[in-house]
C-alpha cells in the first residue's frame, strides 16, 4: 500500500499564494507520475497539474503561468506552488500518485481545502 499525506491548504485572499505538498510513503517501487486534481462544488474533478518521473509537466489551461508543479524524487514528494490565486481556484485539491508495481497503480490523498476569498 501507498500512503499520501497532503498539506498546505487553507484560506487566502485573492492574489495570494499557497504551496501544497504531498508526501508518498509505503510500498513504492517506481513512481510513474505525481499530480494534483481539484474539485469544487457542482463541478467535475479536473486535472490541475501533473509531473512525470522524467520531470515532464503538464497543466490545465486555466492555471498555466499561475501554478507550478515540482517534485523531490529523493523524498517522493510533489509540490504545487499556486500564485495569484483567484476565487475560482477554490476547491478541494487531491494529490495523485501513479506507481508501477507490475501493473500501474493509482493512489489518492485525502484532499486539502483551498479557499480563496476576501
C-alpha positions in Angstrom: 0.0 0.0 0.0 1.0 3.6 -0.6 0.1 6.4 1.8 -0.2 10.0 0.7 0.0 12.9 3.2 -1.1 16.3 1.9 -0.5 19.7 3.5 -0.6 23.4 2.7 -4.2 24.2 2.0 -6.1 27.0 3.7 -7.8 30.3 3.3 -6.1 33.0 1.3 -7.1 36.4 -0.1 -7.3 36.9 -3.9 -3.9 37.5 -5.3 -2.2 35.5 -2.6 -0.2 32.3 -2.8 -0.2 28.9 -1.3 2.1 25.9 -1.6 0.7 22.4 -1.4 2.8 19.4 -0.5 2.1 15.7 -0.9 4.5 13.1 0.5 4.2 9.5 -0.6 5.3 6.6 1.6 4.9 2.9 1.8 5.3 0.2 -0.9 6.7 2.5 -3.6 8.6 0.7 -6.3 8.7 3.1 -9.2 6.7 6.4 -9.4 5.5 7.0 -12.9 3.8 10.3 -12.2 2.6 12.6 -9.5 -0.1 15.2 -9.8 -2.8 17.4 -8.4 -6.5 17.4 -9.2 -9.2 19.6 -7.8 -12.9 19.5 -7.3 -15.3 22.3 -6.4 -19.0 22.0 -5.5 -21.1 21.2 -8.5 -18.2 20.6 -10.8 -16.3 17.5 -12.0 -12.9 16.7 -10.8 -10.2 18.2 -13.0 -6.5 17.7 -13.5 -4.6 20.8 -12.3 -1.0 19.7 -13.0 0.9 16.5 -13.4 4.6 15.7 -13.5 6.2 12.5 -14.7 9.3 10.7 -13.4 11.2 12.4 -16.2 10.0 15.8 -14.8 7.8 16.5 -17.8 4.9 18.6 -16.6 1.6 19.5 -18.0 -1.0 21.9 -16.7 -4.7 22.7 -17.1 -5.1 25.7 -19.4 -6.7 27.6 -16.5 -3.6 27.5 -14.4 -0.8 27.8 -16.9 1.6 30.6 -15.8 -0.1 30.7 -12.4 0.7 27.3 -10.8 4.0 25.4 -10.8 4.4 21.7 -10.1 7.6 20.3 -8.9 8.9 17.1 -7.2 11.5 15.9 -4.8 12.4 12.4 -6.0 14.6 11.6 -3.0 11.6 12.2 -0.7 8.8 11.1 -3.0 7.2 14.5 -2.6 5.3 16.6 -5.0 4.6 20.3 -4.6 2.1 22.7 -6.2 3.1 26.4 -5.9 -0.1 28.4 -6.5 0.3 32.1 -7.2 -2.1 34.9 -8.0 -4.9 32.9 -6.6 -8.5 33.7 -7.7 -11.8 32.8 -6.1 -12.4 30.3 -8.9 -9.4 28.4 -7.6 -11.4 27.5 -4.5 -11.7 23.7 -4.4 -10.6 20.6 -2.6 -7.2 19.7 -4.1 -6.3 16.0 -4.3 -2.8 14.5 -4.7 -2.5 11.5 -7.0 0.4 9.2 -7.5 0.8 6.5 -10.1 3.3 3.8 -9.4 4.5 0.8 -11.4 4.3 -2.4 -9.4 3.9 -4.9 -12.2 0.7 -3.1 -13.3 0.1 0.6 -12.8 -1.5 1.5 -9.5 -3.1 4.8 -8.7 -3.4 6.3 -5.2 -5.2 9.4 -3.9 -4.6 11.7 -1.0 -7.5 12.7 1.3 -7.7 16.1 -0.2 -6.9 19.6 1.2 -9.2 22.5 1.0 -8.1 25.7 -0.7 -10.4 28.7 -0.2 -9.7 32.0 -2.0 -11.9 34.7 -0.6 -11.7 38.3 0.6 
